[in-house]
Amino acid sequence: MPDGGLRAWLVILGVATGVCATFRLVNAWGVFQAYYEETLLQNSSPSNIAWIGSIQYTLNFLPGLAIGRLFDMGWFFTPLCGGSLLLLAATFLIGECTRYCEFLLCQGFAVGLSCGIIFNVILGTPAHWFKRRLGLALGFSSISSSIGGHRLPHLIWTMRMLGLIEMCITVRRRLSPNREPGPFIDLRAFASAAYMLYCAADFVAFLGFYTVLTYIDVSATEAGIPSSLSFYLVAIANGCSLIGRIAGGVIADKTGPLTVMIPATFINGILTFAWPFAKSTGAYIAIAVIYGMVNGVFVSLVPGPIMQMGRTQRIGVLVGMSSTIMALGAVAGPPISGAINSSTGGFKFVGIYAGSTVMVAVALLQATRSHSIHNISLAY
């Protein structure tokens, strides 16, 4: 295991490039949610608009079930190039959309699917090159999502150019393909209590995790915050997440990923409860800054615990199954929050719902840790 060196860090640079062109779209959805509600999709309900973002969230993870197994088998450049071409076409078409169904198809399904293919192809590569410093590698590979999410609000209508930076020419596998026959869904993994609990934690977390980023712009405007500032709250959160991504990775290498993720997720839940009660500019900025940092810890380390559970040759299928389960939470979360908002006329109960799901995820993460995942090996 190289665990460093020029070639290994070039791989991380390539992964960061791919994450920048894919997952940052997910991070910046709150900007689109606010923009569409105020302009292009005024006649659509917030819940319906949120479905576009939810489908994007979901498809960013859902293909992991197939792509993870293909990655283990050695399929790499074919899905990467196919996803890149689809992303390029979809980002060009979004600029021509005017109706809800068009945005749903292009930005929800096409962009989501292409991002999901690319993201899940490159997700397993850091584990091929790093072990002792895997947390730091995951942190650096995800910082472009923070930078991308910060810049995107300034470039909303030039997003069709995002496809041009997608080709991750430096990303490479290190290990030989796993030629052993096996299913795309390996149910034997769920015999491990730690793996089963961690997948459940990811599912529940994503039921509420992106609610704040989806609705903070809208709620700030309704609270009387000037649109000149509220529009940039997502950018502030995404920019500050860079701190959490790097610091979380460094600490995770010393203490283990769950030791960092549990307190960060707990703070995330507290802020989710508190967010609807913010009324001032200072309060909203404070929430955006702190939420961004703790959110960065979680999202950068999500694959970390699983990468410690099994052989590196099986990382693709293990991470892929977890990503697919996580996707089910991602598709339901924001629309549920939007429906609660529409039925109650405010964000108080949205915060209670989303905060509660995050706190349940904290309990599941703690249960995962109690099963001593560092000593568990899914060796088949």
N, C-alpha and C positions, 0 to 999 in steps of 0.2 A: 504494500500500500504506500504510494508516494507521500501522501499527507502534506503536500506542498510542492514547491518548485514551479518553474515558469509554465510548464505544460498544464499542470493542475490548475493554476490560477487563471490561465487563459480559458480553460473550460468554464470556470466560474464567471469570467467576463462574458463568455458567450451565453451562459444561462441567464445572466443579468440582462443581457440584451433582449433575450426572448421574453423574460418576465416583464420587461419594460413595455414591450409591444403588445402584451396580452393582459396580464393581471391588473395593470394600471387602469385599464378601461373599467374593470370592476370597481376599483378604488374610487374612481371619479364619477360613479353613477349618480351620486347625490346632486351633482351639478346639472346633469341632464334631466333628472327628475324635476328640479326647480324650473329649469328653462322650458321644458316641455309643458309643464302646468301653466306657465305664464304666457306662452306664445303659441307654438305650433299645435299643441294638443289641448287647448283650453276646454274643449267640449268633452274630454275624457276624464274620468274620475281618477284621483290619485292612486287608488288601488289598481285600476286597469293599467295606468302608466307604469306602476311598480312591477307589473308582470314582465315588462321588457327587461328591466334590470335583473329580476329574479331568474329569468330564463338564461340571461348572460351568466349570472353567478353559477347556476346549475350546470350549464354546458361547459363551464370552465373546469369542472371537476368530473362530470358524469362519464366522459369517454375513458377515464382512467381504468375502468373495468376491462376494456379491450386493449387500450394502448399500453397499459402496464405489462400485460402478458406478452404483447408483441415486442416491447422493449427488452424483456428478459430473453426472448427468442432471437434477438439481434436485429429486429426491424427498427431502423432509426431514421435514415435520410428520406426514405419514401414518405412516411407520414409527416415528417417535418416539412418537406417541400410541398406536399399536398395541402397541408394546413396553411402554409404561408400564401399560396396562390389564392385559396379561398378567402383568407383575411384581406388580401390586397383587393380582390374584387368587391367584397362586402363593404370595405371602408370607402371605396369610391361611390358605391350605390347609396350610402346613407345620405350623402349630400343632395341626392335627388328625391328623397322621401318627403312626402307632404301629409300622408294619412297614417292613422294609427296602425292599420294592418301592415303597411309598408315598413314602418319602424320596427314592428314586432318581428317581421320576417328577416329584415336585413340586420338590425342591431341586436335583436334578441337571439334569433336562431343562427343566422349565418356567422356573425361575429363571434357569438358564444361558442359555436361548434368549432370554428377554426382556432380560436384561442385555446379551447380545451384540448384539441389535438396537439398543438405546439407545447402547451404548458405541461401536459402529462408525459410527452416524449422527453423533455429536458429535466423533469422533476427528479428522476432517479439518478442522473449522472453525478451529482456531487458525492454520493455514497461510493461511487467507483474510484474516487480520487482522494477522499479524505476519511479519516476515522477519528483520530485524536482531536483534530480541529474541525470536525464536521459542523458544529454549531456556528463557528465563525464563518465557515464557507457558506452555510445556508443564509446567514445574515447578509453577507456581501452579495450573494446571488439575488437577494430580494430587495436590495436598496434601490434598484432602478424602478421598482414598483412605486416606491415612495417618491422618487424624483419625478417619475412619469406622471403620477397622480397629482403632483404639485404643479407641473407645467401644463397639463392638459386643459384645465379651465381657461388658460390664456389662449388656447389654440383650438377651441371647440370646432370651428368650421374648417379647420385644416386637418381634421382627423383622418381624412382620406389618404394623407401621406404616411400614416403610421405603418402601413404595410411595407413601405420601402425600407424600413429599418429592421425587418423581421428576420432576415437570413442570419442565423446564428452560425457563422462560418467556423467559429473556434470550438464549438461543442463536439466532444467525441466520447464514445464509450471507451473504457479501459479493459474491462474483462471480456473474455470470449463469451459468445452467446450460450444460453442455457438450452441445450438440445433435448433435455429430458422431457418426455411427454407429460402433459398435465393440463387441467382444465383452466378456463379463464376465471372461473369462480372456484377458489379452493377453500371449501368449507372447513377443512381441517384446521385452518388458522384460527377459527372461532372456538376451538377447543381450549385455546389459551384465554384465560379470564382477563388478562391484561389487554390483549388485543381486542377482545369483544367490548370491554369497558371503554377503551380509548375510542373505538369507532362510534360507540354510543355518545361519548362526550362530544366528538366532532359534530355529530348530527344535531344534538340539542343546542350546542353553541351557535351553530349557523342559523337556527331558527330565530335568534335574536341579535346575532353579532353585528350585522351590517345595518340594523335599523337606524342607529344614530347617524351613520354616514349617509344613509339614504334620505333622511328627513331633516337633518339639522339646518340645511339652508332654508327649507320651507318653513320650519317652525320659527326660525329666527326672524324671517320676514313678517310672519303673523304676530310675533311678539313686539314688532315695531323697530327692529334693528334695520338700519338703512341697507338697501339692497346692494349698495356699493361695497359693503362689508360682508353681508350675509352670503353673497355669492362666492366669497373666498374662504369660507369656513372649512369646506372640504379640502381645499388646497392647504390650509394651515394644518389640518389634522394629518394629511398625507405627508407633508413636509416634516412634521415632528415625528412621524413614525420611523423615520430614518434612525433616530436616536435609539428607539426601542429595538430595532432590528439588529444593529451592531452591538449594543450593550447586552442585549439578550443572548446573542450568539456567543459572546466572550464568556459570560457567566455560565451559560449552559455547558460549555466545554469543561468547566471546573466542577460544576455541581450536578449536571444532568439537566436535560431540557424541561422535564416536568417540574423541577424545583423552581424554575423561572416562570414557567407558563401558569402555574396555579395562582400565585399572588397577582400576576399581571391580569389574569382573567377575572379574579375577584374584584380588582379595581375597576375593570371594564364594566362589571355588573353594577357596581355602586354608581358609576357615572351614568349608566343607562337609566337607572332609577331617578337620578338627579336632573338629567337633561331637560325634561319637560317643564321643570320649575324655574329654569333660568329665564330671567327677564331683562337683564342688562347686557350691554356690549361686553363688559369685562367678564361676566359669567360665561357667556358663550365662547369667548376666546379661550378662557381657562379650560373649559370642557374640551374644546377642540384640540388644544395643546396636549393635555394629559391623556385624553382618549386616544389621540394619534400615537403617542409613545407606547401605551400598553397594548394597543391593537397591533402595533408593529412587532412586538415580542411574540404574540400568539401566531400571527400569520406566517412569520418567517420560520418558526420552529415546528409548525404543524407536522411535517414528515419526520422530524427528528426522532421522537420516541419509537416510531415504527421501524426506522432504519437500524435501531439497536435490538430489534426483536428477532431478526432472522438473518439468514445468509444473504450476502450482497447479491448473489445470483438470483435471489427471489424477491428482491426489493420492489421490482416493477409490479408484480401481482399483488403484494401486500399493500403497498401504497395506493395502487389502483383501486382495489376493493374499498379501502378506507375513503378515497376521494369520491367514489360513487355514492357511498352512504352519506357523506357530507353534503353531496349535491342535493339530496332529497330535502335536507333541512334548508339549504340555500334557496330552493325554488319556492318553498312555502313561507319563509319568514317575512320578507318585505310586503307581500300581498296581504298576509294576515294583519300586519301592522297597519297597512293602508286601510283595510276594512274596519279595523277598530277605530282608526281616526275618523273615517267617514261616518260611522254609526254614533260616535260619542261627540264629534265636533271639536276634538282637541287631542293633545298628545299625552295627557296624563296617564291614561290607561294603556297607551302604546308603550310608554316607558315601563309600566308595571309588568306588562306581558313580556317584553323583550328582556328586561332586567332579570325576571324570574327564570327565564330559560338559560341565561348566562350563568346564574347562580347554581342551577341544577348541573350545568356542565362542569362547574368548579368541583362539586361533590364527586362527579364521575371521574374527573382527573385525579382527585385525591385517592379515590378507590383504585384507580389504575396504578398509581404510585405505590400503594400499599401492597400490591402484588409483586413488587420488586422486579420490574421489567428488565432491569440490568442483568438479572440472572436467568431470564427466560430466553430460550433459543428455539425458534421455529425451524428446526434443522432439516426438515424434509425438503 
